[in-house]
Amino acid sequence: MFDLSSIERFEQIATPFYYYDMELLDRTLDTLVELSGKYGVRVHYAVKANVERRILQKISARGLGADCVSGNEVARAIECGFPPEKIVFAGVGKSDREIYGALTAGIEAFNCESLHEIYVINAMASMYGLRARVAVRINPNIDAHTHKYVTTGLFENKFGIASHEFDDLVSLIGRCGSIDFTGLHFHIGSQIAEVSDVFSLEARRVSEIVSYFEDKGLTVNEVDFGGGLGVDYDDPDSGSVAPFETWFRAITENFPPRPGRHIHLEPGRSVVAQCGSLITRVLFVKSGETKNFLILDAGMNDLIRPALYGAYHKIENLSARFRPSFSEMQAYDVVGPVCESSDVWGQGRVLPLSVRGDIMAIRSAGAYGQVMASRYNLKDFAPAVFSDTPWDAPAYVDYFASGHAERV
Ligand SMILES: *Cc1c(COP(=O)(O)O)cnc(C)c1O
């Protein structure tokens, strides 16, 4: 975690910024690599969770593959050391340009999400005299028991191919001369907390679907269960490494192995969420009619998850402990500066008595944080700072007595 005691005059560092604890990322990757060997699963990091080059390079160096959802992600993954033959490419709306780029790069597989897409990829491969490896994303109609915006495996969602098209799918694959069918792909949602129950159910359902297609004469060698493993947002310190083993076990115990068949997984959030924090400062303390507000300099433009999903992030005051009054606590509504009422970090959060200039951490911000940042309100992008890289902290420019100015 970000440690202010190692920084001289921390009151003056420029905020907000994303801080990445690379030692924690290493420990997470150690666990993931060890367990993927133990359970014989192939792991593709879901690049969309965090696309910082330093992070991608660290992950590719450990031999993991990549799961991409755009042409630019495929290009970024290759740039950062992922071999094309370990890159899979999903997404319901791949453009011709994106398909062409991935075809010529020679990726491991297109995870196709509609019959129409398979048809187009086959036509393009044929036109350019190339072959496309294709896996088909199936919608297994499983409730992941997570937020409705991050549920992807129900029939009401736009993802994957549903059962009423299975027969047409088999016949289409038979007619496509420029594709090599590799297997089936699934991804039922994100931030899944009931790991054992949901993934055991997914594995059993997948096993039935695989049998269905094999009965129809297709050989399903690659079975990709997607990502979705949840992390502990309430307690990022004791839950710093996600429960990868519970996940791997739920799947491998409920999906019978077969020679020549490989299980693939695509964790995103569970790899990078806990290593990132958004570091921000208190600009103002305001007493409202019924509550106290802490107004931070980071907002929904930097990290949209609370505004978009009502997501919970733990908030810590990192600098209060350097004051004698540290033990005093107070409830605050912690908000950002953006002109939207949804720009709220948390309501009724009990924190040490906080003052202008305090440095705060929004925890578990490594996944779906920096990648979703925008310049709404023409705010600047928060830069990334890495724990293993010397950092010349830029100074916070204030025009008033900085630091711990007393409350008015
Ligand atoms: C987003 C996504 C993932 C990663 O999901 P996490 O919840 O971050 O693990 C994996 N596969 C596909 C196809 C995705 O779209």
The ligand as an SDF file (V2000), in Angstrom:
LIG
                    3D

 15 15  0  0  0  0  0  0  0  0999 V2000
  -14.5030   -8.5850  -18.9610 C   0  0  0  0  0  0  0  0  0  0  0  0
  -14.2360   -9.9530  -19.4280 C   0  0  0  0  0  0  0  0  0  0  0  0
  -13.4540  -10.8190  -18.6580 C   0  0  0  0  0  0  0  0  0  0  0  0
  -12.8830  -10.4510  -17.3110 C   0  0  0  0  0  0  0  0  0  0  0  0
  -13.8190  -10.3580  -16.3190 O   0  0  0  0  0  0  0  0  0  0  0  0
  -13.3750  -10.1030  -14.7900 P   0  0  0  0  0  0  0  0  0  0  0  0
  -14.6440  -10.0320  -14.0710 O   0  0  0  0  0  0  0  0  0  0  0  0
  -12.6160   -8.8330  -14.7670 O   0  0  0  0  0  0  0  0  0  0  0  0
  -12.5450  -11.2720  -14.3790 O   0  0  0  0  0  0  0  0  0  0  0  0
  -13.2010  -12.0740  -19.1710 C   0  0  0  0  0  0  0  0  0  0  0  0
  -13.6880  -12.4600  -20.3650 N   0  0  0  0  0  0  0  0  0  0  0  0
  -14.4430  -11.6460  -21.1230 C   0  0  0  0  0  0  0  0  0  0  0  0
  -14.9530  -12.1200  -22.4320 C   0  0  0  0  0  0  0  0  0  0  0  0
  -14.7440  -10.3790  -20.6880 C   0  0  0  0  0  0  0  0  0  0  0  0
  -15.5150   -9.5840  -21.4300 O   0  0  0  0  0  0  0  0  0  0  0  0
  1  2  1  0
  2  3  1  0
  2 14  2  0
  3  4  1  0
  3 10  2  0
  4  5  1  0
  5  6  1  0
  6  7  2  0
  6  8  1  0
  6  9  1  0
 10 11  1  0
 11 12  2  0
 12 13  1  0
 12 14  1  0
 14 15  1  0
M  END
$$$$
